């Protein structure tokens, strides 16, 4: 059968088959990853830092985000994470420097969250129009509700957490574009 012989009505069946195949392979892959990442001669934290360096080297945005966040969760200090990225830059050269920049951006964004929230709170307090304050708190409430729902759905399942992080990253980009589009439409 060549590609032109594929009929439109068979697409759902083919997709379902691919989905089932992926689930089985995905489960097996996750088991393998969990066994490999357990403490052994190296701790899970050390393995995560090494994985981050490799992610920077191969320039995998998803893996860079995942392993940076996981390293922080496992108690890695910023300088340990940055050193890991620097090693990848030495080995990978200029292309890996782009991945190192992503690590630095993630760390800066996480560090700045508290500072930005304080700045926004101050702006809200200074706002003459009480509606700005209302909109800010609606946004904060929305972010908390989304995170609570994601936490409930993920239930500490590593593969679901990875998916939730990826979706969250995409949703932020989509939300930004939607807001910009709406503001432009209104002439702001």
N, C-alpha and C positions, 0 to 999 in steps of 0.2 A: 504494500500500500504506500503510495506516495502522498505527499502533503496535500496535493490537490484532491485526493480521494476522501479527505476528512469531511464528514457532513456536519452541518451546524447543529442538528438535533443530538449528535453524539457528544458534543462538547461537555455538557453537564456530567455525563457518565465518565468521560475521560478525566475531568477535573476532580471528580469524587475519587477516582482511582489514584490519581496523583496525591490527593490529600491524605488518603489512607496510607499510601506508601511513605509519605513524608512523616506521618505521625509515628509509624513504627521505627523508621530510621531516626527520627528526632528523639524518641524515647531512648533508643539504644545509645545515641550520641550523648545525650544528657547524662546517662549512667556512666559512660566512659569518662566524660569530663569531670563528673563528681568524684570518681575514684582517683583520677590523676591529680585533681586539685586538693585532695585530702592531705593532712600533715603526713610527712614521711621524713626522708633525710632533710628535706626543706619544709618549712612551715607553709601553710596555705597563703599567708601574707607574702612570703618570699616568692612563692610560685606566681602569685597574682602580679607582683611587681615585675617579674621576668616576663609574664604574659603581656603586660602593658608595654614593655620595651619592644617585644615582637610585634604587637599591634601597631605601634608607631612606625616600626621598620617597614611593615607591609602596607601602611597607610589605610587601615580599616577604621573608618570613622565610628562605626558601631562598637567595635572591640575597644577602641581607645576610650570611648565614653564608659563602656561597661567596666573595663578593668581599672580605670581611674576611680570610678564610684566604688567599686568593690574594694580597692586598696584603701580608700578612705574609711569604708565601713569596717575593714579589718584592723584599723588603727594606724595605718601608714601615715607618716608625717609628709607634709608638702615637699620638703627637700628630698625625701626618699623617692617620691613619685617623679619629681623633676629630674633627679639624677638618672632614673630609669629611662626617661625620655631622651636625656642628653646622650646616653650610651647608644641608643638607637640612631641618633643623629650622627654620631661619629662613624658608626658602621654603615649607615644608609646614605649619608651625605645630604645634599640639598633636598631631595624629595622627602626624607624623613624629618627634616626641619619643619615641614608643614604639619606633620603629626605632632611634633613637639609643641608647636604653636597652639594646636587644639587642646592639648593637655593643659597648657598654661591658661588658656581661656576658660576651660572648665573650672580650674582651681580658682581663678580670679572671680568668675561668676558666682561660685559657691561662697567665696569669702565676702563678696560684695553684697550678697542677698540681705544680710542683717543691716548693713550700712544703707543700702538702697531703701529698705523698708522704713528705716528711721527718717531718711530724707523725705520719702513720700508722706510719711505721717506728719512731718513738719509742714510740708506743702499743703496738706489737707487742713491742718490747723490754721494756716495763714489764708486759705482760700476764702474770699469774701462770699462766694456763692456756695451755699450749703449743699448744692447738688453735686459738686465735684467730690465732696467728702462722701456723699451717698454712693456715687459711682465707684469710688476707690474701694469702699467696704464691700460692695457687691462683687467686685473683681476678686478681692481677697477671699471672700466667702466661697465664690465659685471655685477658686483654686483648691481650697481646703476640701470642698465636697468632692471634686474630681479625684484628689489624692486619696481621700477616705474610701471612695468607691473602688478605686484601683487596688488599694490595699486589701479590701474585702474580697475582691475577685481573685487576686493573685494568691492570697493565703500562703505566702512565703514559698510559693512554687517558683524555682529559679527561672525556668523557661518562660513562665507567665510574667515574671518581673522584668525580664529582658524585653519581652514584647511590649509591656506597659511603658517602659522607658522610651522605646523607639516610637511608639504611638504618641507619647507625651511630647517628644521632641518635634515630631511632625505637626501635631496639633498646635503647638506654639507658633510655628512658622505659618500655618494656615490662618490662625487667629490674627496674627500680625497683618497678613495680607488682606484679610477680610476687613479689619479695622481701617487700614489705609485706603482700601477701595471705597468703603462707606464714607470716610472723611472727604476723599476727593469728590465723590458723587455729591456731597453736600456743599462743596466749595470751601472747605476749611483749609 
